[in-house]
Amino acid sequence: MTSLSRSSGEQYSGGTIRKPIDMTEVTDLISSARAAFLRKDWDTARRGMLAARSSSELETPELEVLAESGWWLGIVPESLAHSEDVYRRLSGTGDYSAAAMKAIELSLQWATRGDIVVASGWMNRARRLLRQNQETAEYGHLLYLESSQSMDLEDDPGPAREAAEVLDRLAEQLHNPTLACFARVLNGLALVRGGQTETGFKELDEAMLSVLAGNIPPVWAGDIYCTVVHLCHILGDFSRMRAWNSALGRWTAGLSATFIYAGVTRIHDLQLISAAGDWDTVEREIGTHSDQLVDAHGWMAGAGYYELGEVRRLRGNVEGAFAAYASARSTGVDPQPGEALLQDSAGEHDLALNQLKAAIGESGPIERARLLLPAIELALAQDRRPLADTWSDDLQRIAARYGSPGIQAWARHAHGAVLLATGLAAEAVPHLGSAARTYREQRVRYRTAKIHELLAECRRQLDEPHAADAELATALAIYRQLGADPDTARLEGGPTPGGLTARESEVLSLVCSGASNRQVAQTLVISEKTVGRHLANIFTKIGVESRTAAAAWARERNLPPRIPG
């Protein structure tokens, strides 16, 4: 066995012997690290400060450089640990204003990670430190953070409007551009959530002038950008989302390629790319970007996993979709409506509808809007017309309130589907056509194809077979381009004889075996009234007047009978 002797002044590390750095070297390391930090060379700054710290305890300003360099590099857990050390030092020396500001920043960063409990703890510390000092910039930051988070959780814009007034006063009193920006952001968000969408976005546009001028610290500027881009996404306003995300990308590009918001920008890009139909790119990239953001921006990572689940679901990758949805849930993101739609495709119809009911009941109006159209589609498939009607009315009210092109398209799509299910094809056509135009303008490919399918059924009910075939061909072409294999396979089965829908063919197959309306209803889990309506449509389409004639027609065309049960 070989022994390794070391002199008393030497240190052993990683299989090598190194001598301790003297204080002159430490001073030089810190000076070089500070210079690197100022020129945005975050990696050199971090490595320099770590090297200096290995031989001597860093002063608080140097520790702050180390914390911020790690944040820019995306090494968030390490950065947070150093920031918490900074807080303890500031608090221990009695610098309570600076300690409160550090606690507020930590609350924002922990909330961004997705850990609301820890974020709340840091906010409480800041609140305690500032209890007797509410005429300061630090209090303004705390008020902004409290109000923005409260609006997200409670969907009540009232407190945010009041906070914006306080921030406006403080900004003028302290000549503080950051607080002025916060006031406009809060007021803009409150206006949008209150139904004054265009006015609200004008406020948000103006707030960003301070960000573009470099007056807002990056940790806050990035959060503002991401909040607004996310708002555009849940409003279904993809045109506005593209503009804001492009601005976020330009702002991020000059800062750091490893900066948290560089990854956030790319996930937002991929959400837009997914809507436009380049699903190969989404599958190739979004999982990796989400993995990289889990420790830094948890809910954005969850949004990425959810988008991956959607692409996999629509492509027929059931196992992969469930795995992606599970990853989204692990970050605190509820994977609805996608997971419910996947359950429904697996035959778990009641479970799927109940999942969506629960999600709708727990959501505010803006968040609820994106759940309602899929829920209406499931309700119609299960012949739950009253429920579909109720949800459609709710979606139309939300669309009227917010005026977002995306929500308006969802509402028209849903209303057209309900009218079609009621047998009012002529009334459904203009609503579906309007939704299709908006989807095309917003570059939403998959839902455009769904509209063409519904329009095909409208045309068949209106005895326009050539127009129906053209609509169906358009839908099929889009599904093929997207790689939406389940939808492609469903349509490539060819049109059913007589232009019957898939459900009408099921009803006729059961009738051919001699099943009564009650037996058909029990087998297909629909009402007897709906069976009667389907039979009336069948008789009209194939030109017969009785069940016996319909059964004979089906036998002539080799439509196989189905035994009820």
N, C-alpha and C positions, 0 to 999 in steps of 0.2 A: 504494500500500500504506500503510495507516494504522498508525502505531506507537503503542504504549501505554507511557507513561513511568510509573515507580513510584518513590516515595521509598525510601530504603534501609531504612527500618523497616517497610515494608509487605510483606504476603504476597499472592500471587496464587493464587486457588483457584476452579475451576469457572466461569471467565469473569467473576469479580468480584474487586474489590480489598478486602481486609479487613486491618485493623490487628491486630497481635498483642495478645493479652489480657495485661493486667498481672497481677502476682501477687495483688493484692487480688481481682480478678475470678476468678482460678483458685481461690483459697481459698473464695470464695462459691459457685462452681460445685460444688466438692467437698462443701461443707457441704450444699447443696441436694440433691445427688445422694445423699448418705448419708441424708438425711431421707426422700427418695423411696423409697429401698431399704427403710427400716424400715416404711414404710406400704404396702409391696408394690407400689409403682408402678415396676415393673421397667423400663419403656421410658424414663421420665424419668431414672431412676438411670443407665441405660446411656448415654443421650445426654449427660447431664451429665458423666460420667466421661470419655467420648470427647472432649468439648469441652475439658475440663481437660487431658487428655493431649496434645492437639494443641499446647499451649504449654509444658507442663512435665511432666517424668517423674512418674508416679504413685508414691506410696509403696506398699509391699506390701499393706497393708490395703485401700487404694483399688483396687488392681489385683484383689484378691479380690472386691470388690463388683462390679467390671466383669465379671469372669468369671462370677460367680453370677447376675447380672442377665441376661446372655446365655443362660445355661442355662435360667432360668425362661421366657425368651421363645422358647425352642426354636431359638436360633441356636447350635447345638451346636459346629460346627467352630471358630467364633470363640471360644466359651467355653473350649474345650479348649486352644486356643493361649494364651489368657491364663492359664489354670491351670498350663500347663507353664512359663510365665514365672515364676509364683509359686513353683513348685517349685525352679527354678534359683536364684532369689534366696534362698529359705530354706536350700537346701543350701550355697550359696556363703557364707552368713553363719554356718554351723555350727549352725543350728537343726535338728538332724537328726530330732528327734521330729516337729516340724511338717512337715518335708520328707517324712518317711515317710508321714504321714497324707495329705498331698497326693498322693503317689504311689499310695497305696491307692485314693483316690477316683478318680484318673485311670484306674487299672486297671479299676475297676468301670464307669466311663463308656465307656471304649473297648470293653469286653466287651459292654456294652449296645448300642453301635453295631454290633457284629458283627465287630469286628476283634480276633480272639483273640490274634494274634501280638503286636500292639502292647500289648494288655492284659497279656500274659504278661511283656513287657519291663518294664512299670511295676511289676508285682508283684515281679519279681526285684530291682528297685531298692529297693523297700520292705523286702524280706526282708534284703537286705544291710545296710541302715541299722539294722535292728532285731535283728541277729544276737545281739548281746550284751545286749539289753534286752527280755526277754520277760515282764516283769511289769507291762506298761503297757496302757492303753486302746488305743494304736495297734496293739500286737501282737494284741490281741483282735479288732480290725477285720480285720487281715490273716488271722488264723486263720479267721474266719468266711468271708471271701471265698474263701480257698483250699479250705476244706472244702465249701462249697456248689457251687463249680465242679467240684471233683473228683467229687462225688456225681453230678452231671449227666453227666460224661464217662465215668465208670467204673461207674456203677450199683452202687456198693458203699456201703451205709449205715454200715458199721463205723467208718471214720475220722470221719464226721460225729458219731456218738454220742460218740466219745472227745473230739472238739473241743468238743462241748456241755458235757461235764463240766469241761473247762479253763475255758471261758467262764463257767460258773456260779461257779466259784471266783474268777475274776478280778472278776466283777461284784460279788460280795459283798465282796471285799477292797478294791475301789476305789469302792464305792457307785455303780456305773455302770449306770443303767437300760437303756442301749443294748445293753451286753454281755449283760445278763440277757435282753433280748428276742431277741438273736442266738442265745443258748443254746436258748431254747424253739423258735425257728424251725428250727434245725438238728435238734433232737431230733424235732420234728414231722415234718419232711421224711424223716428217717431211718426213723421208725416207719411212715410211709405206704409208703415204698419197701421196707420189710422185711415188708410184708403186714399191719401193724396199722393199717388205714386209719382207722377211727373214733377210735382212741386218738390217732393222729397229728394228726388234724384238731382234736381238743380242745386239744392243745398249741398248734397254730397259732392257734386262736381266742383262746387266752389271751395269746399273744405280741402279738396286735394291740391289746391294751388299752394298751400303751405307745405304740403308734402313734397311737391315738385320743386319748391324753392329750397328744400333741405332744412326747413325750420323745425321738423318734427323728428325726435329721436327714432332710430330704425325699429326698435322693439315695438313702438306704438304705431309707426307708419305701416309696418307690415301687417299688423293686426287690423288696422282700418281697411287696407286694401282687401285683405282676405274676407273680412266681414261683408263688404259690399259685393265682391264677386260671388260669394255664397248666396247672398240675398238675390242677386240676379238669377242664379241657378234655380233656387226654389220657386222663384216667380215664373220659371220657364221662359225667361227673356234672354235667349241665347245670343241675339244680336248685341244687346247691351253687355252681356257677359263677355263676349269676345273683345269688345272695346276696353273694358276695365281690366281684363286679364292681360291684354297686350300692354297696357300701361304698367301693370304690376311687373311684367317681364322686363320692360325697359328700365324700371327703377331698380330691380334686382340685379340686372346684368352688370351694373357698374360697381357692385358691392363685393360679391363673393360667389364663386361657382358652387361652393358647398353651403352657402347660406340657407337656412331653413326655407325661406320663401322661394328659392330657386326650385326646390322640389314641389312646393305647393303650386307654383305657377304651372309646372309641367303636368301635375295631376288635373288641374283645371283645364289645361289644353286637351288632355286626353278625354275628359268628359265631353268636351265639344267635338273632338274627333270621333268619339263613339256615337254621338247623335248624328253626325254626318255620314257614318257608315264604314269607316276604316277600322273594322274590328280586329284585323290582324295586328295593326300597330298597338292597339289598346292591350291585347293579350300579351304582346311581346314586352311591353314596357311597364304597365301600370302596377303590376305586382311588386316589381323591384323598387319602384319609387315609394310605394306604400310601406314596404319593409323598412326602408331607410328613414321614414318619418315617424315610425311607431313611438320612439323615445322622445321625439321632438315636437310633433304636432299630431297628437293621437287621433283627433276626430277627422283631420284631413286624410290620414292614413286609412281610417275607416271608410271614408267616402271613396277612396281609390279601390279598396277591396270590394265595396258594394258594386262599383261600376264593372269590375272584373266579373263578379257574380252575374250581373245582368247579361254581359256578352256571352258568357258560358251558357247561361240558361237559354238564351235565344238561339244558340247554336246547337243545343241539345246535349251539352255536357253536364248531365245532372249531378254527378258526383263532384265534379270540379266546381260547379255553381254553389252547392251546399257548403263546400270547404271555404270558398271565398266569402260567403255570407257569414259563416262562423267566425272568420277572421275579422270581419267588420264588427260583429257583435262583441268580440273580445276587446275592441277599442272603445266600446260604449255607443256605437252607432247601431240603431235598430235597422236590420236589413229588410225593411218593408218599402214598397209592396212586393219586391222581387221574390223574397222567400215564400210568401203566401202563393204567388202565382206558380212557383215551382211545386209547392205542395199540391196545388190544384191539378197541375199536369200529371202528377203521380197518382191521382184519383182520390186525394184527401180533400174532397170538396168542402165539407163542413168545417174542417180544421182551417182551411185557407180563408174562408169567409169570416170565421170567428177571429182569426189573427188580424185581418184588416179592420174588422169592427173595433177591436181593442185599440189598434193604432190610431184610427180616426178619432175615437173618443178621447185619446190622450193628447191630441194635437190642436194647436191654434189654427186659425183660418188659413194662413198662408201655407203652413206645413201640411195642413189637411188637404189642400187642393190637389197635390200630386198623388195622393192616395185614392181620391174619390173615383177617378176614371177607371183604374183597374178594378176597384171594388164594384163599380156599376157593371162592368163587363162580367165579373164572376156572378153577380146577382142575376143578370139576364140569362146567363148560361144555366143557372139553377132554377130558372122560372120564378125568381123572387121579385116580381114586378113592383109591388108596393115599395120594397126596400130600394130598388133601383130608381124609382120615381123620386123618393125622398132624397136620396143622395144626389141625383141629378139636379133637383131644385136647389140643394145646398151649394153645389158647384157653380150653378148659374148666379147665385147671390154673391159668392166670393168673386167670381169673374167680373160682375158689375161693380163691385166695390173697388177692386184693385186695378182694373183696366190693363192688366199685363197681357201681352199678346199670347204668351204661352198658356196662361190659365184660361183665357177666352177661347183658345183653340180646344183645350181639354173639355171645356163646358159644351161647346158646339158639337164636338165629337160624341160626347156622352148623350146629349139631347137627341142627336140624330140616331144613335143606336137604339135609344128607348123608343123613339117614334117608329123606327123600322120594326122593332119587336112587337109593336102594337098593330102593325099592318098598315101604317101610314107612310108608305114609301115616298110618295110624292112630297109630303111635308118634310121628310128626312133629308132629301137631296140637297136643298140649299144650305142647311146646317153643316152637313158633311163636306160639301164643296168649299165652304168658308174655312172650315178647319184644315182642309187639305192645302189651301192657299197659304195659310199661316205656317203650317209645317214646312212647306217648300221654302218660304221666305226665311224661316229660322234654321233651315238645313237639318230637319229631323226626318231621317230616311225611313226608319222602321214604322213609325206611326203613319207616315204617308202611305205606306203599303197597306196598313190595316184599314185606312179610309177607303182605298181603292177596292178592297174586298167588300166593305159594306155598300159601297156604291154599286158594285156588281150585283149584289142581292137586290138593291133597290130597282135596278134596271130590269132584272128578271121579273120582279113583282109587277112592274109597270109594262110587261110584255115588250121589252126592248132587248131581244136576245143578242143582237150584234154589239150593242153598246155594253151589255153585261160582259160578253166575252172579252171585249177590249179592256174593260176595267180589271178583269181577273188576270189577263195577260200582263198588264202593267204591274199588278201586285206581285205576280210570280217572278217577273224580271227583277224587281227590287229585292225580293227574298233571295234569289240566286246570287245577286251581286254582293249582298251582305254576308252570305254564308249561313242564313237562317234555315238550317236543314229541316227542323220539324215543320215549319210553315211550307217550305218548298215541297217536302214529301207529301204533305196534306193536299196541296193544290195540284201536284203532278199526278195525283190519282185520277185526275180528269174530271170534268163536270159530270154530275150525276144525271141520269136520264131525265128528260123533261125539265131540266133546270132546277131540280129539287135541291134544297139545302141538305147538309149532312143530317140535321135533326129530322127533317121531313122524310128522308130516306129511312132513318131508323124507325119512325112511326109507321111508314108503309110496310116495312119488313115485318113488323109485329102484327099488323093488320092481316098480312098475307097468311100468317099462321093461324088466324081465327081469333086473335086476342080482342077482348072488349076494350072500350075506352078506359075503364078502370084498370085493367091489367096493363095496358100500355103506360098509363100514368104511374102505376106502382113500379114498373120495370125501369122507366126512365127518370123516376123521382121528379115528376112534374105534376101539375094539376089536371084534372079531367077537362076543365075548361080550356086549358092550353092544348090538350090533345085534340079537342074539337076544332080549335082554330087552325091547328096544323093540317087537319084533315080537309078543312074548307079550302086552305091554300093549295093542298095537293090536288083536290078535285078540279080547281080552277086551272092549275098549271097543265094538267095532263088531259083536261077536257072530258071528264067523266062526272057522273052524278050519284054514284053509290059506292059502298065499300067493295061490293062484289066486282064491279067494273074496274075499280082501282086495283084490286088483287089480280084480276086477269091481265090488266095492263102491265103490272110488275112482272108476272110470270113470263109474258111475251118478251120482256127485256132482260130476263135472267137475273132479276133482283132477288137474292136469296131470302127466304123467310127466316124469321127469328122467333124462337120459342120464348114466351114471356117468363120472367122469374128472376 
